[in-house]
Amino acid sequence: MSRSDRWKAGVPFGQRAHGSIRQSQLVGMFGPGALVDLVDDAVVVAGLSWWAKGTPVHEERLVSMLARQEGFGNVTLHAPPAASQDREDPNRRWIKAFQFPEWFTCQNENCWVEFGREPRRDGGRPRRLLHASDLDSGGHRCEGKGKKRPSPVQPIRFVRACRFGHLDDLDWKELVHGKGESCTKARPMYWIDEAGTSGDLADVRVSCDCGKSLRMSVAAERSFDNPPVGWCQGKRPWLGDVPREDCPGEPMKLLLRSASHAYFPQVVSVIHVPEKSARLRDAVGRLWDKLKGAKKVSSVALYRDELEDVAEALQGIPDAEVFAEIERRRSGAPVAGKKLKDAEVEVLLDCPPELAKDDPTGSFYARTAKPRSTRDRSPMTKVDKVVLVHRLTEVRALAGFTRFEPKMTDVDGELDLGVGTARIDQPLTWLPAIENHGEGVFFSLKEPLLAQWETGPAEARGRQFRTGFNRWKQRRADRADARDEFARPRYVLMHSLAHLLITAVSLECGYPASAIRERVYAGAAGSGVLLYTAAPGASGSLGGLVQVGRDFERFLDLALDLARLCSNDPVCAGHSPDDAHDDRHLEGASCHGCLLISEPSCERMNSYLDRTLVVPTVEHADAAFFDEG
């Protein structure tokens, strides 16, 4: 085995690994470009060219959505590779990671003195900064090459990155001396001194043998004219030897490897649903030899009457839709793909009623429950449908990543993979994806009541949200193209109601609140909220959320009670998104005491929330969709 291929051998057979990463984590925080700490080293996860493919994952709607993005035209979906301890297995799976950063700090507290420097009067113990090429046997011999055992080293925690995901080591010489400045030493050594115990950047000083030094808090300052850590060179170390990408005039920012904003995976997810249009295309395709001669819509009806197999395959599909599909096939026109969430909400709103003989099977099985109302002014009178989703399959795929700021889906559940998204391979041929199985409950509100409420009681609050959104956009130059599709009363109402219900049902449904996720539908195809849980294996099959749907009135009452009074009222209830003196322009009456939940459960990172639009509060009583009941 060549030296360059030794990484494929992985952990020797019989030897335990120091840790493990689940496949679902690889389609998340540990995808290509992620910075990962190992036991004695730090790495950046390599691009997909360095991954082995797992089993194929089939999801036509997700692939169709990605195909509309530049560079994603022919991608396929595969599960991340599974681990194997068999070194002789020819199909052994692997994922490579490159060493990053390439700078280290000596861990010997006496390194300064042992290297011949005078002890510091202030008691400081600087440690030498070392490049990977300076290491000797994986460590640092502080007393010189005659020392028997090298001192251990640790990767430096400071790197630099730009908002387009490019990543690089810090240029310590330029950082300490300034751009274009020279050092009086022929071969200067650099030292790092952490004076405090908190790790605060103001207590960390980097110095050169020539006497110049710099506090790391200065390196963290933002400047678009003269960035302290330099300009972006377009480096993408996770892609190996791929040429640098053009990134002209983009300033770099100081980045701590373990910071929470160092890596934001762009994950696109769909709920696998039996699309009506897919069934239509499949039926016409199977019967094409018999249907291709249809001249008009009435011809389809004639085929139904004369041919039993045609009547059976096209049952429940209108003749006009069948003829439109025949015409599309004749012309060779592409399939008009629906938005991800549009296809899902259409299926959920059209589920058949629940029957006693139901036998849940397949990857998706949902039935409409009959909403029950036990009193005249019950909030259930404003609920249109409650759907029990006994079985669902969620497909999640990693399409890219960002740094410093997350980039989320639009109101239709689709990603914009254009400017700002870092690619996970070059060229891109496949994406890592996983299938999670679980259950859920879906509900929708009555459309006439929603429309009347939007143009009446909620109109003034909606203007406040739009004003707040515009102020937020003005403060964020990188969000100049953002749209206010979420800052609308309908979405904010249903999003807030979803958070309240997650808190309410988690006490009894058998799942913690962090395991329940929301999927808010507010597009042209219909409105509603799906609360679901999905996990690998059988972890999402307890049936607790389906049972919530059977007793939905009680949980809705509990959720609305939680919204009426917050422990932070009246401060919480009095907050307005258009407040010019506050920077929370995407939130109304919301805080950790009422609406905020764990971020993995929320599709909008805990923004666009407002109790005022749900129920009357101590500050506002005229914009709520639900009255006192």
C-alpha positions, 0 to 999 in steps of 0.5 A, a space after each residue: 500500500 502506498 503512503 498516500 493510500 494508507 488513510 484508506 486502511 483506517 483503524 487496524 482490525 481489533 483496535 478500537 477507534 477513539 470515537 465515531 460519527 453517525 451517518 446522520 451527522 455526516 449530513 450535517 455538522 461533519 460534512 465536507 469543509 467542517 473543522 473537526 477536533 480529533 484526540 491529538 490533531 485537528 482536521 478539515 473533512 475532505 470533499 466528496 471526491 475523497 468519500 466512498 459512496 454508500 447505498 443509493 437514496 431515491 427521491 425524485 422531487 429532491 433531485 429535481 429541485 437540485 437540478 434547477 440549481 447551477 452545477 447540480 444538474 446530474 447529481 445523484 443521492 447516496 448514503 454516507 459510507 458505513 464503517 467496517 472493521 474488516 481490513 481485507 474487505 474490498 468494499 471497505 468504506 472511508 472518508 478522508 480528512 486533511 490536516 488543518 490548521 498547519 500551525 501548532 503551539 508547544 504545550 511545554 510551559 517552560 518552552 520560553 525558558 528552555 529555548 534560552 529566553 530570559 524569564 518574564 518579570 510578569 510571570 508569563 509563559 509564552 509558548 512557541 508557534 510552530 508550523 507543521 514543517 518545524 515539528 520533530 517526531 510529531 512534537 517540539 524539542 524545546 531544548 534543541 535536537 539533543 532532547 530525548 523526548 519532544 514536547 507535545 503540541 496542539 493545533 492553534 485555535 485561530 484560523 481565518 475565513 471569508 463569508 463565501 466559505 474559503 478557509 486559510 491559516 493565519 499569516 502570522 508574520 503579516 499579522 504581527 508586523 503589518 502588511 509590507 513590513 519586514 522583521 529585523 530578525 533573519 529567522 524570527 520565532 513567534 510566540 503566543 502568550 495567554 495571560 488570562 484563564 478565560 480565553 478572552 481574545 484581549 488576554 491572548 498576545 502574539 509576539 515576534 522575537 524582534 519585539 513586535 506584538 499584537 493582541 488577538 482582539 485586534 485581529 478580530 476587529 472588522 474592517 472592509 478597507 484594511 482587514 487585520 487578517 488579510 484578504 481572501 485568496 480563495 483557498 479551499 483546503 477540503 478539496 485537496 489540490 483543486 485550484 483556488 477560487 476567485 474571490 476578489 476584494 473579499 476581507 477575511 475574518 478571524 475564526 475560532 475552529 470550534 466556534 458555532 458559526 464556523 460551519 452551517 450545513 445547507 441541508 435540504 429535506 423533503 417528506 416522501 409523499 405519493 404525488 398525484 402527478 407522479 401516479 399520473 405520469 406512471 399510469 400514462 407511461 404504462 398505458 402509452 401504447 393504448 393512449 397515444 392515439 387520443 385526439 381530444 379529452 373525450 377520447 380518454 373517456 372512450 378508452 376508459 369505457 372500452 379497456 378495463 386495464 385503462 379504467 383501473 389505472 386511471 381511477 380517480 384521475 380526471 380525463 383533462 389531466 390525463 389528456 394534458 399528460 398525453 400532450 406533454 409526452 407527445 411534445 417532449 416537454 419537460 415535467 413541470 416540477 412542483 415546489 417541494 412543500 407544495 407537493 407535500 401540502 397538497 397530499 396532506 390536505 387531500 388525505 382520505 378519512 380514517 377508517 376502522 379497517 385501516 392498516 398503515 403500510 408503506 413509507 407514507 401513510 396518513 389519514 384525516 381525523 374528524 376534528 372534535 369540538 366539545 364547546 361552542 367557542 372552542 378554538 377547534 371551530 377555526 381548525 379545518 383539518 387534522 391529519 394523522 401521519 402514521 408513517 412518513 419518510 424524510 429524506 435529507 441531503 447535504 448540498 453545501 455549507 456557509 460560514 459565519 451566517 446560515 443560509 436557509 430555505 425559502 417559504 416553499 422549502 427550496 434552497 438558493 445554492 448560488 452566491 455565498 454557498 461553498 461547494 462540497 466537491 468539484 465537480 459535483 456528481 453526488 450528494 450525501 443523503 439519509 432516510 429517516 422514518 417517523 410519524 407526525 400530525 398535520 393541521 390546517 386552519 380554515 382558509 376563509 377565516 385566515 384571509 379575513 383575519 389577514 386583511 382585518 385584525 392582523 393588517 396593522 401588525 403585519 405592517 410592523 413586521 414588514 417595517 422591522 424586516 426592512 430595517 433588518 435588511 438595511 443593517 445587513 449588506 449581505 442580505 440585500 436580496 432577502 424577501 419578506 415572505 416570512 414576515 407576513 401575518 399568516 406565516 408568523 401565526 402558524 410558525 408561532 402556533 407550531 412552537 407552542 404546540 411542540 412545547 405543549 405536546 412534548 410533555 405527553 407524546 413520548 418525545 422530547 421537544 428537541 426531537 419534534 420538528 416543524 414544517 410550516 406550509 404557507 405557499 400557494 398550494 395551501 397552508 398548514 403545519 406538520 409536527 413530526 419526528 423522524 430518526 434512523 431505524 425505529 426511533 420515530 415509531 412510538 405513535 405519540 404524535 398520532 395520538 396527539 392528533 386524536 386529542 387535538 383540541 386538548 393540546 390546542 387549548 394547552 398551547 393557547 394557554 401557554 401563549 396568553 401569559 409569559 413569565 417575562 410579561 409585560 416586557 415580552 408582550 410589549 416588544 414590537 418588530 419595528 422598534 428602531 431602538 431594538 435589533 430584534 426586528 424579526 420577532 414580535 412578542 417572543 422570548 425564551 419564556 414562551 416561544 423560543 425552542 431548540 433550534 434543531 426543531 425550528 426551520 427559521 432559527 427562532 425568528 418570525 415569532 409573535 404571540 400577539 398574532 395567536 392570542 390576546 396578550 397583556 399589551 395587545 388584544 386586537 390582532 389575535 387569530 384565536 379569541 379568549 374561547 
